[in-house]
Amino acid sequence: MTSTPRKTLFIHGGMQKTGSTSIQVTLSETPTTPLYQFLYRENGNSGYYLRSMFDASFTGNLNEKGKGRVAGLHNFGDRVEKFLDRPKSVFVISSEMIGSAFGTASLTMMRDWFAKKVDDMRVVLYVREPYGYIESLFQEQLKKRSVEFVNLARMSPPYKAWFTEVEDVFGAENVIYRHFSSAKLRNGDVVSDFIATTGLDLPESSIVRKNEGLSRRGVAVIANFNHQLASRTHSRDLQATRWITRLASQLPGPKLRLSNELLVEAVKGTAEDIAWMESRLGCPLGHLNRKPAPDGLTDLRQVLDLDEETRRWAVDVLGVSAQSSDIAATMTEKLQLAAQAEDASILRQTRRHFAVDDPDKAARREERAAARKA
């Protein structure tokens, strides 16, 4: 008679800006094994569904393949239950909201719901040092609003507030903190590290990397777009922003950096919180040892500056007049029209201008190669 395996649920809870999308996409696209089951395969991110299941006050927009919010929620819950009934030993679910948006009551309800189906639960949290986190969040904020409305002082991660509730609900002994640092991660990669931490037997070739970050040039294009059109609120414009982000990802160059002076000011008053986090990790977060960036922004408005190559691209690809008195404003007007039309020719011309590969084409090549091997 075959015995039922002991079931362990690994809950990946972020934190934000630590490669969560890469983990989620990798697991959602990787076939299950006889011992392992990922609990949400559409895009890997269960955040809105989980929070809606256990937080009645949450009004996040849920819409799964045309189903209404409630229908989609029931569908999610039913599928997760069926997956958990399978005779496997390792289950994984992922949501960055676990560590930052769930309250004690919601976390407790979620724990109790899963406890009926599994024997053990572990929460895996990746922790990023505050300077890198602030730089990454600053870039993310510029995709949504003008730099005039960005406040670095509100971006320092409140580690203790985020994670104390998780420890209280699941037990500190069941919370696994991992330092989001290339020197600490397995193979210097967060997906590889998560696979090792959870004991999953998945090949390195299955790893997918998403949201790798934009170059400073790319961020400057997005920053100018949102700065010039700061009053945008319509969904059509949000769609345009997604197109602009795709375009900006094709502009090569070094990453955006902030000066240490700006970062020191941003984390002022958080020493106790940082010390708490370091005590949990068992090592320094490492931000104080970071070398200053020689080209780091000393003023946030410098993100609007366009370098010579970006200006040349605006002239050659977008058709901005080289004699324009305000190239940034004219560039934004051109981009708004191209984004609303989702002009694929601009994307192609941009790749040719900067001599970069088409990421979609590269993905298709990999898929064909995998199919031939199969």
C-alpha positions in Angstrom: 0.0 0.0 0.0 1.4 3.4 -1.1 1.7 5.9 1.8 0.6 9.5 1.3 3.7 11.8 1.1 4.2 14.5 3.7 3.1 17.8 2.0 5.1 21.0 2.4 3.8 24.3 1.0 6.5 26.9 0.2 4.9 30.4 0.1 7.1 32.8 -1.9 6.4 36.3 -0.5 8.7 38.7 -2.3 9.8 41.2 -1.2 9.2 43.6 -4.0 12.1 44.3 -6.5 13.8 41.0 -5.9 13.1 39.1 -9.1 9.7 37.8 -8.2 8.4 37.9 -11.8 11.3 35.7 -12.9 10.5 33.2 -10.2 6.8 33.3 -11.0 7.1 33.0 -14.8 9.7 30.2 -14.5 7.5 28.1 -12.2 4.3 28.8 -14.2 6.0 27.6 -17.5 7.9 24.6 -16.0 6.0 21.3 -16.1 5.2 19.7 -12.7 7.1 16.7 -11.6 6.0 13.6 -9.7 6.9 15.3 -6.4 6.2 19.0 -7.2 3.2 21.2 -8.0 3.0 24.9 -8.6 -0.4 26.2 -7.6 -1.1 28.9 -10.1 0.0 28.5 -13.7 -1.5 31.5 -15.6 1.3 34.0 -14.9 2.6 32.7 -11.6 1.4 35.7 -9.5 -1.4 34.7 -7.1 -1.4 38.0 -5.2 -4.8 39.4 -6.1 -6.6 36.0 -5.9 -5.0 35.2 -2.5 -5.7 38.5 -1.0 -9.3 38.5 -2.3 -9.9 35.1 -0.8 -8.8 36.1 2.7 -9.4 39.9 2.9 -13.0 41.0 2.4 -12.0 44.6 2.3 -9.7 44.2 -0.7 -11.2 45.4 -4.0 -8.4 44.5 -6.4 -9.5 44.0 -10.0 -9.8 40.3 -10.7 -10.7 39.1 -14.2 -9.6 35.7 -15.4 -10.1 35.0 -19.1 -13.3 37.1 -19.2 -14.8 35.7 -16.1 -16.2 38.1 -13.5 -14.3 38.8 -10.3 -16.3 36.4 -8.1 -16.3 33.6 -10.7 -12.6 34.0 -11.3 -12.0 33.9 -7.5 -14.0 30.7 -7.1 -12.2 29.1 -10.0 -8.9 29.9 -8.5 -9.8 28.5 -5.1 -11.3 25.3 -6.6 -8.1 24.7 -8.7 -5.8 25.2 -5.8 -7.7 22.8 -3.6 -7.6 20.1 -6.4 -3.8 20.7 -6.8 -3.3 20.3 -3.1 -5.2 17.0 -3.1 -2.5 15.5 -5.4 -0.1 13.0 -3.9 2.9 15.3 -4.1 5.4 16.5 -1.4 6.3 20.0 -2.5 3.8 22.7 -3.4 4.6 26.4 -4.2 2.6 29.5 -4.4 3.8 33.1 -5.0 2.7 36.6 -4.2 4.7 39.7 -3.3 1.7 40.9 -1.3 2.4 38.2 1.4 5.1 40.3 3.0 3.8 43.8 2.5 0.0 44.0 2.0 -1.6 41.2 4.0 -2.6 42.1 7.6 -2.5 39.6 10.5 -6.2 38.6 10.1 -5.8 37.8 6.4 -2.5 36.0 6.9 -4.1 33.9 9.7 -7.1 33.0 7.5 -4.7 32.0 4.7 -2.6 29.9 7.0 -5.6 28.1 8.5 -7.0 27.4 5.0 -3.8 25.9 3.7 -3.2 24.0 7.0 -6.2 21.8 6.2 -4.4 20.5 3.1 -0.7 20.5 3.9 1.5 19.3 6.8 4.1 22.1 6.8 4.4 25.6 5.5 7.5 27.7 4.9 7.5 31.4 3.8 10.5 32.3 1.7 11.3 36.0 1.7 14.1 37.6 -0.4 15.5 40.8 1.2 17.1 43.6 -0.8 19.3 46.2 0.7 17.6 49.6 0.9 19.8 51.5 -1.6 19.2 49.1 -4.5 15.5 48.8 -3.5 15.0 52.5 -3.6 16.7 52.9 -7.0 14.6 50.1 -8.4 11.4 51.5 -6.9 12.2 55.0 -8.2 12.5 53.6 -11.7 9.1 51.8 -11.3 7.5 55.0 -10.0 8.6 56.9 -13.1 6.5 54.5 -15.2 3.4 55.8 -13.5 3.9 59.5 -12.7 6.0 62.6 -13.2 9.3 62.8 -11.4 7.8 65.9 -9.7 5.6 63.6 -7.6 8.2 61.1 -6.6 9.4 61.2 -3.0 12.5 59.1 -2.1 11.9 59.5 1.6 8.8 57.3 1.3 10.6 54.5 -0.5 12.9 53.0 2.2 11.6 49.5 2.8 9.9 49.1 6.3 11.3 45.7 6.9 10.0 45.1 10.4 6.5 46.3 9.6 6.4 44.1 6.6 7.7 40.9 8.1 6.8 40.9 11.8 3.3 39.9 11.1 4.5 37.0 8.8 6.7 35.7 11.7 3.8 36.1 14.2 1.4 34.1 12.0 3.6 31.4 10.6 6.2 31.2 13.3 9.7 32.8 13.0 11.1 29.3 12.6 9.1 28.8 9.4 10.2 32.0 7.7 13.2 31.7 5.5 15.1 35.0 4.8 17.4 35.0 1.8 19.7 37.9 1.1 19.0 39.3 -2.4 22.7 39.8 -3.3 24.6 38.2 -6.2 27.3 37.2 -3.7 24.8 35.4 -1.5 22.4 33.8 -4.1 23.0 30.4 -5.6 24.8 31.0 -8.9 24.2 34.7 -8.3 20.6 34.2 -9.5 17.4 34.5 -7.5 15.5 31.9 -9.5 18.3 29.4 -9.1 18.4 30.2 -5.4 14.7 29.7 -4.9 14.8 26.3 -6.7 17.6 25.3 -4.4 16.0 26.7 -1.2 12.8 24.8 -1.9 14.5 21.6 -2.9 12.9 21.5 -6.3 14.5 19.3 -8.9 14.2 21.6 -11.9 16.9 22.1 -14.6 18.8 25.4 -14.8 17.6 25.5 -18.5 14.1 26.1 -17.3 14.9 29.5 -15.8 13.2 32.5 -17.3 14.3 36.0 -16.5 11.8 38.9 -16.6 11.8 42.6 -15.6 15.6 42.8 -15.6 15.5 46.6 -15.4 15.9 49.4 -17.9 19.0 51.3 -18.9 19.4 55.0 -17.8 18.5 55.9 -21.4 15.3 53.9 -21.2 14.3 55.4 -17.9 14.9 58.9 -19.3 12.5 58.2 -22.2 9.8 57.0 -19.8 10.4 59.8 -17.4 10.1 62.5 -20.1 6.9 60.8 -21.4 5.2 60.9 -18.0 6.6 64.3 -17.0 5.3 65.9 -20.2 1.9 64.2 -19.8 1.6 64.4 -16.0 -2.2 64.8 -16.1 -2.8 61.5 -18.0 -5.5 59.4 -16.3 -7.3 57.5 -19.0 -6.8 53.7 -19.6 -5.7 54.4 -23.2 -2.8 56.3 -21.8 -1.9 53.5 -19.4 -1.8 51.2 -22.4 0.5 53.7 -24.0 2.8 53.6 -21.0 3.1 49.8 -21.4 4.1 50.3 -25.0 6.6 53.0 -24.0 8.1 50.6 -21.4 8.5 47.9 -24.0 10.2 50.5 -26.3 12.5 51.8 -23.5 13.6 48.2 -22.7 15.3 48.2 -26.1 17.6 51.2 -25.4 20.9 49.8 -24.2 23.4 51.3 -21.8 24.3 51.4 -18.1 21.6 51.2 -15.4 20.2 54.2 -13.6 22.0 55.0 -10.4 21.3 57.5 -7.6 24.1 59.3 -5.7 24.9 58.0 -2.3 24.0 61.5 -0.9 20.4 61.1 -2.1 20.2 57.5 -0.8 21.6 58.4 2.6 19.0 61.1 3.0 16.3 58.7 1.8 17.0 56.1 4.6 17.5 58.7 7.3 15.8 57.5 10.5 15.7 53.8 9.5 18.8 52.5 11.3 16.8 50.6 13.9 14.6 49.0 11.2 17.7 48.0 9.2 19.4 46.6 12.3 16.3 44.4 12.9 16.5 43.1 9.3 20.2 42.4 9.6 19.6 40.4 12.8 17.2 38.2 10.9 19.5 37.7 7.9 22.5 37.1 10.1 24.6 39.4 8.0 24.8 43.1 7.0 22.5 44.2 4.2 25.6 45.7 2.5 24.3 49.1 1.4 26.9 50.9 3.5 29.7 49.2 1.5 28.4 50.2 -1.9 30.7 52.2 -4.0 29.4 55.6 -5.1 28.2 55.8 -8.7 30.3 58.4 -10.5 27.3 59.1 -12.8 24.6 58.8 -10.1 21.8 61.4 -10.0 22.4 64.2 -7.5 19.0 65.7 -8.3 16.0 63.6 -9.3 15.2 66.0 -12.2 18.4 64.9 -13.8 16.5 61.7 -14.9 14.9 63.9 -17.6 18.3 64.6 -19.2 18.7 63.0 -22.6 22.2 61.9 -23.7 23.5 62.6 -27.2 22.8 59.0 -28.5 19.1 59.2 -27.3 18.7 62.6 -29.0 20.2 61.1 -32.2 17.6 58.2 -31.9 14.8 60.7 -31.4 15.9 62.5 -34.6 16.6 59.4 -36.7 13.8 57.1 -35.6 11.0 59.3 -34.3 11.5 62.1 -36.8 12.1 64.9 -34.3 13.7 67.9 -35.9 17.4 68.3 -34.9 16.7 72.0 -34.7 13.8 71.6 -32.2 14.0 74.0 -29.3 12.7 71.3 -26.9 13.6 67.8 -28.2 12.2 66.1 -25.1 8.7 67.7 -25.5 8.7 66.9 -29.3 9.9 63.4 -28.6 7.0 62.9 -26.2 4.5 64.1 -28.7 5.8 61.6 -31.3 5.9 58.8 -28.8 2.3 59.4 -27.7 1.1 59.0 -31.2 3.2 55.9 -31.8 2.2 54.4 -28.5 -1.5 54.9 -29.1 -1.1 53.2 -32.5 1.2 50.5 -30.9 3.6 51.2 -33.9 5.7 48.1 -34.3 7.8 49.8 -36.9 9.2 52.2 -34.2 10.2 49.1 -32.2 12.0 47.6 -35.2 13.8 50.8 -36.1 14.9 51.3 -32.5 16.4 47.8 -32.4 18.3 48.5 -35.7 19.4 51.9 -34.4 21.0 50.5 -31.3 21.9 47.1 -32.9 20.0 45.1 -30.3 18.2 41.7 -30.7 14.4 41.3 -30.8 13.7 39.6 -27.4 10.5 38.1 -28.8 12.4 36.7 -31.8 15.0 35.2 -29.5 12.3 33.6 -27.4 10.7 32.0 -30.5 14.1 30.7 -31.6 14.5 29.0 -28.2 11.0 27.5 -28.4 11.8 26.1 -31.9 15.1 24.6 -30.6 13.4 23.0 -27.6 10.7 21.6 -29.9 13.3 20.0 -32.2 15.0 18.4 -29.2 11.7 17.0 -28.0 
